[in-house]
Amino acid sequence: MGKKGKKESEVPSKEVFDPLPIESRTPATVVLMLKSLEEEILVKACEALYKFAEKGDENRISLLRLGALPPLSRLITNEDRLVRRYAFMALGTMATNGEVKNALKKLYVIPSIVDKLSPEEETVVLEFATLCLASLSVDFVSKAEIYESKGLPCLIQLLSHPDPDVIKNSLDTLINLVQDHASREAMCELGGIPPLLELLKSDFPVIQHLSLKILQNVNTDDDTRIAFREEQGFEKLMDFLDNKDFKDLHVEALQVVGNCVADRESLQLIHEVGGLTRLMHFVLSPALRDIQSSAVKCIARAALDPENRRILHEHDMEKALVELLSVEGDSVKIAACHAVATMCLHPTSKDTFRDLDAIPAIVPLMSQESLELTQAAVMALSSLTLNDHDTALAVYEAEGDEILVQLLQVNSSSVVSHAAATLANMAEQDLLRGRILAHGALPALAGPLQSADSDILVQATRCLAVLTCDAEARAELHNMGCLPHLVSLLCSHHKDVRSNACWAISVCANCEDNTIEMCKHGALELLHEINSSVCRKNRFSELAEIRLLDSSLPVKYSMMGRLASTEITTDGFYDAGQVRPGHRVLTLKELASEPLNQHRPIFFVNAAAEVQEGPHEERHESPTETSRNSLSFKRGSATPRCLSRGRSKGKKEEEKIKDGEAHSDQHVEKPWVVPYDNKFRSLVAEVTDSILPLNNQKEQYIALARLVSKAMGGTVEMERLYELPWELHHSKVKFNTRSNIVPIGSICKGIYPHRAMLFKCLADRAGLSCTLVRGDYNRAWNEVLLSEGTPLTPGGPRHPCLYIVDLIHQPGNLMRANTPRAIQYQSI
């Protein structure tokens, strides 16, 4: 056999395969086909994915999980027209799913989509490209990306496209974009208003509806309203409203009109072309209640401007609104009440509404089942009664006060706040205030005062301040236990809540029991903190602090470091020292209950045998008036005029205490009383016997100064003041009494603050006027006024001069204020 010869090398064939039909029943395979380089395969794959995605959200999410989004996002820029078309169809359909949309945002695909919004692009691409943008534009970041990618002019241009789907999708996108001010401005600058107005003539209601929605947003800004006016937008809207074929869209059109009439220029122009008369036709037309209520809302919007209110008043708008208060349908009455609330800001409209009997028509609306109608009615009344006593009286005559009190307990912040505001407006009159209180207004306010809603708190505290002008109301408030919460409102971060709370506290402070209760819960300290702040203080906070301080001289002296000559100390007064910032001044009872400590003693005065101690010292009037003492004076308080001030227990009760009748129940705990200071009582008697008979006032001051000096260690030279062992003496007294509170009469060695306090307390009982001033570094002094020198007029009174009383170094020496010697006495 011969050898096998070598096979010649094969030459590659130049023929190619015929096209192969590709079919797949699995989405994963089709998604893999998106990586192909052949246009025909890409077209078929994109078309298959579109049809698959069109069947529902489950399929769209399935394609997302299979990774279809990234290749589809690339294929929308493919050079092949068919590939691009079907890629957009698949992508646009998938983008309607929320999960897909969120994933698509991360692919930065918006610039590529916007790039294909050219009118030369085929309609199908435009339809699904705008569908993508409509889905994506809901997101704030995507809206900004569309705007930065110059998508707005492209979308505006597409509003004139012949295909309704392209227009509809473009409008869907634009309605999201114009939520932002920048896009609204650009919409006008790029000529977006004319095509929107033109689309009002569309045969497709959805396109008309979307166009009106966009116009409504565009007309929320002053600048865009100007552009709208220049395009005769209002006239075209009124033509739209005149077309009965479009009545199902008249509500939306009137909402656009409502924005148009919001500024005076627009309403003036509308008025000049007769548009206001045409608008009034819709207000008075009973055809469709929704349309009528929308027209009334337009009037309410217009009435926000003072000049517009004048124009509407000239058109007898009040009469039309009063008529609407009695029509059928809550929506119209609600809109009418809102319009009344706005219109009554016009000076003469309140009188007009009252003359037209609007009040008897509104009051029954507060009792309707519709909460929204109740809200509107009570809001109208709060506006009508503001600074108008005649209208407030009309509400009372319509028996609206009782309904308003009941509304304070409704679960609606708007109803409660406006009801409280109306009651406050009414309660400014004594007659109405009494009726409102008789209906249980104060108990009804207990809930609103604890609300977390600032609107409710503003009006509730204002209402409380007006109602508690009545003495019985203040007593009722004390019994309700609401005062601690009222005090807590001083910590509110809301300016008006804090201000009204201060107002209410200043009024409540006219009741002694209320004052004591509020001081217990730190009202004075909170008010002092507020008034120390330039930003937070107000006229009511300053007034409230003054009234509370006047009611508690120990606290006032501790916080302010000064008592005026008109502020008269009585039994139970004490010197707690200068209060530290952020701390409350404790009551004498609280100080007495503390364990014995190493701090300075708390000095008090009590010439009465038994004094019940309240949370703080009593309220004081002028020195010529009877002091309303919060401390109960009992047995042993009868002394000449200097001690009779402030007695609150009669002879009959004194006898009961003496006989022990008040203690018949041995199980009742005896209230804490201020310890009796017999030595101070003796000093008061000595003042009465030896100093009061002196005819010359100057001699009385000198004699009193020497008496104080003698009682507290006598004369001490300034250079030897440090040798006086007063601190050791005070510690011994504390130890002997086993208490932190020490009667001032038990102090035999004292310096400036102790002598100044004793001088003030004795002078007050002797009817001598003097101040008590605390300085720095244990300094304190008394100031007195003496009439000396040349008479102011011939034969007239002499000029009064201020003197500082020396109680230590030269007792009885009266030093002219602001002289070197006086200054040396007041400072180290």
Secondary structure, DSSP 4 states (H G I P E B T S, - for coil): -PPPPPPPPPPPP---PPPPP---S-HHHHHHHTT-S-HHHHHHHHHHHHHHHTT-HHHHHHHHHTT-HHHHHHHTT-SSHHHHHHHHHHHHHHTTSHHHHHHHHTTT-HHHHHTT--TTS-HHHHHHHHHHHHHHTTSHHHHHHHHHTTHHHHHHHHTT-S-HHHHHHHHHHHHHHTTSHHHHHHHHHTT-HHHHHHGGG-S-HHHHHHHHHHHHHHTTSHHHHHHHHHTTHHHHHHHHHH-GGGGGGHHHHHHHHHHHTTSHHHHHHHHHTTHHHHHHHHHH--S-HHHHHHHHHHHHHHTTSHHHHHHHHHTTHHHHHHHHTTSS-HHHHHHHHHHHHHHTTSTTHHHHHHHTTHHHHHGGGGGSS-HHHHHHHHHHHHHHHTT-HHHHHHHHHTTHHHHHHHHTTSS-HHHHHHHHHHHHHHTTSHHHHHHHHHTTHHHHHTTGGG-S-HHHHHHHHHHHHHHTTSHHHHHHHHHHT-HHHHHHGGG-SSHHHHHHHHHHHHHHTTSHHHHHHHHHTTHHHHHHHHHT-TTT--HHHHHHHHHHHHH-HHHHHHHHSEE-TTS---TT-EE--PPPTT-PPPPHHHHHHSPP-SSPPEEE---SS-EE--SSPPP---TTSPP--SSEE-TT---SHHHHTT----HHHHHHHHHTGGG--TTSPPPPEEPP-HHHHHHHHHIIIIITT-S-HHHHHHHHHHHHHHHTT----GGGGGGS-HHHHHHHHHHHHTSSEEEGGG-SS--HHHHHHHHHHHHHHHT----EEE-SSS-EE-EEEEEEEEESSTTSPEEEEEEEEPSSSSTT-EEETTSHHHHHHH--
